[in-house]
């Protein structure tokens, strides 16, 4: 697989929290993507692409190593014995329709990651109707986010069977992939299940003490906001969205992008605004059809701070 890397790095605060949550099957942070292909990919060519990806993106060849006694954030360390036969597999669909692929992807997503291996898997599903195939990608959220997983998928496969683009020429050819810095720089989320670091908060307050009063207010608001986000929820807004399950279920709804853009333009909004409004409306109807009128619902909404080149 090339030269052995000795570089190690500690997880950032937000990725540490996602990694610790992995121990609870009901809170696993698994990013799963399904790409439908018009034909089964050439196995050897796809393997070469994956090998190149591991070389270009070192994080794909690293596993997580915990600190002794759980003190401090876990580290990313090279896995010298990475087994591509484990990370890249091929299966044949028992049923040739898309429903089988989605059910297969859901079962794959339900399972936890092998904590002694890099946190990703690729499975090629062959035998779909019309000679089609699918590529199912599973990555841990501490490795990358949904946008990064999508970019990786585009990097591995061609948009056209006639597009023989070299992987190294694609925009993703950067040194690392990561889910990014935490939303707040202070205080840090330490390696426990969503516990605010008192030491980090004190350091933040100490730094802010040398700033103008408005900086103190901003730091305090960030600390309160972070604490509110990760605090255990004791009061539920919904009377029917209760309980959790380790079962996953995937479905697909397709909408032309041009229609979403048209709706957003008419409302002087963004496509994300339309998406959130649609989800809120759907949840409202879901409750109303079951005889419940709710005024408030709580959601977690990821916000991307990516810049060109990330």
N, C-alpha and C positions, 0 to 999 in steps of 0.2 A: 504493500500500500504506500510505498514511498518512504521518505525519511521519518524517523521517530521524533515526535515533538515532545519537548519537556516543559512547555509553557503550561502554567496553571493559573487559574483566576478564581476568586470567590464569587459566588452568586450575588447579584444585587438584592436589595431588600424585598422587592415585590416578587422576584422569582423564588426566593427562599420561602416565602409564605406559600406560593403555589406548590412548591416541592413538599413542604411539610403536610399540606392538605392531602397529598396523594395517599397518605396512610389511611385515610377514611374513604372507603369505596363510594360513599354517597357524595363526596365533595371533589372527586377527581377532576383535574383540569386537563382534559384531553381534547386536542384539536384534531378533527377528522375531516378529510376532504376526499371527495369522489370525483374523478374525471372520467367521462365517457369517451371512449376512443372509437374511431370508425373501423379499426382493425387491431388485432393483437400486436404489440410491439415486438421487434426482434429482441430476443432475450439477451444475446451477447452485447448488442449495441446499448440496450438499456443498462446493463450491468456496467459497461464502460462509463456511461454517463454518471451513474451513481458513484463509481470509484473516483471520477474527476470531481464530483461534488464534495466528497469527503476530503479531498486534497485542498480544494479551494475554500471550503467552509470548515475550518478545523473543529468547530463545535459539534459537527455531525460525527466526529470520531472521538468524542470525549464522553465520559460517564461522570456521575456525581459521586463524590467522596465526602462522607460526613466527617466532621471534626471529632477528635476523642471526647467522649462523654457528652457529645452534642453541644459543645461550647463553641460559639462562633458560627458564622455562616458556612454552609457546605461549599466545596470547591469543585470546579470543573477540572478533571485530570484526563490526560490521554489514555485511551484504551488500546494498548499495543496488540491485543488479540482480537480486534473487532472481526466479527464473523458476518460477512455479507450474505451468506446463505441463510442466516437468521433474519437479517434486516430486510432482505429483498426476496420475496417468495412469489410463487405462481400457483393459483388454484383454478379449478374448472367449475363453473357454475352448475349446480344441480338443476336449475331452471334458468332459461335464457332471457328472462325479462328483467327490467330495471329493479323491480320490487325485490328480487332475490339479492341483488347487489346492495341495496339499501339495508336489508335485514342483516346481511353478512357484515357490512360496515358497522352497524349498531352493535353486534356481538363483539367485534374487534375492539370497538371503543370502550365497551364495558370492562374489559380486562385491564388490570393494572400493568405497569411497565416492570420489566426485569430491572431491578435497581442496580445490578452489576453490569449493565450494558448501556450504550448510548440510547437516548430516549426517543427513538423513532423507528417506524416500520413502514415498508412499502409492499403492497400485495397486488399483483396483477391478476385480474379475474378474466379468464378466457371462456369461450363457449357461449357468448350472448347471441341473441337473435341477429340474423343478418351478418354473422361473422364479426360482430363488434366485440369490444373488450372494455374493461374498466381498470383504472389505477386507483387503489384506495391508499391514502396516506394517513398515517397516525403519528402525531408528534405530541410531546408533552408541552404544556403551555410555558413551562420554565425554559424550554429550548427556543421557542419562537412563538409569535402570535399568529392569528389567522391570516393577516396580510403576508407575513413572512412565509407561511406554509403555502399560500397560493402562489407566491413568487417562485418558491422552490419547485412547485409542480410545473409551472410554465418553463422553468429552466431545464427540467428533465425531459419534457416531451416537446415535439414540434407542433406548431399550429397548423402545418400542412405537411402532407407526406412528401412534398417536393421541396420543403424548406430544410436543407441540410446545413443548419447553422451550427457553428462550433459553440459548445457550451461556454467556453472561456470568453466568448465575445458578448455574452449576455449581461445585462445590468447587475445581476445578482452576484457576479464574480467579485466578492469582497472578502475581507479577512474573516469575519465572524457573522453569525446571525444571533440575534438576541431579542427577547420580548421588550427590551428597552429599559430605560431608567424608570424608577418609581415615579408616580404622578407627583408626589411631593418629595423634595430633597430632604426635608426634616419634618418630623422626626422619622427615624428609620423603623421599618418593620423587622423585628428580629426573628431568629429561627425557632419560633414557636407559633402555634396557631393564632395568628392575628393578634399579637400582644404588642402594644406600643412600648417602644424602648424608652424607659425613663431617662437613661443616660443620654440617649440621642436628643430627647426633648430638652434636657438641661443644657446640653451643648448648644442647641439652637437658640434657647433663651439667652445664653451667655453671649453668643455672636450678635443677637439682635439688640442686646443692651447697648452696644456701641453705635447703634443706628438711630435714626430719627424715630419719634413716637409712632409714625404710621407703619414703620417696619415691624415694631413690636406688635401692633395690632394685626398685621398680616401674618406674622408667625403664630400668634395665638389662634387666629382663625384657621390656619392650616392644621394645627394640632387638634383643635376641636373637630374639624371636618374629618380628619383621618380617624380619630377615635370613634366618631359617629358611624363612619363607614364600616369599620371592622368590628364594632361592638356586637355581641350576641343580640339577635332580634327576639324580644319577648312578646311584642304585640303584633299580631298578624293583621294585615289590612284585608285579606281575602278569607272568607269563611270556607271556601272550597279548595283553594290551592294550599293544601296542608299535607304534611308528610313528604318524605323523599323515598326514592327507590333507586336501586342499583341497575334497573333496567333502562335501556336506551331505545328510542324509536326515532327513525329518520323518515321524513317525507320531503317532497319537493314541490314548490309552487313557482311557476315560471311567469314572469311579467317582462314584456319588452322594455328595454332600457329607455327607448324613446318616449314611452308613455310616462315613465317615472319622471323623466326630465321635463316633459310637458306639464305635468301636475306641479312639480316644484317651481317651474317658471311662473305658472299662473298664480301661485301663492307667494311669490317672491321669497322662496325658501330653498333649501338644499334637498338633495335626494335623501340624505340621512334624516332630515325633518319628516319627509314623507314616510319613510320606513318606520320611524318611531310612532308617528301618528297612526299608521295602519295597524301596528301591533297593539297600540292602546285601544283603538276601536274594536279590534278583534277580541281582546280580553274583556272589553265592556259587554259585547254581545254574548260572549261565552257565559259570563255571569248572569246577564239578564235572562237568557234562555233557561237558566236553572233557578230562576226566581230570586236572584240576589242583585240588589242595586248597591254598588260600591262607589264611593266618591274618590277614594285614593288607592293607588296600588304602588308597590315598591319594586323598582327594578335596578339592576346593575347594568350600566351602559359603558362599555370600554370607549376610551377616547384616544385616538391615535395622535402621537406627537412626531410621527415620522417626517423626515425632510427628504428632498431629492437626494438619492445616493444611499440612504439608509437601507 
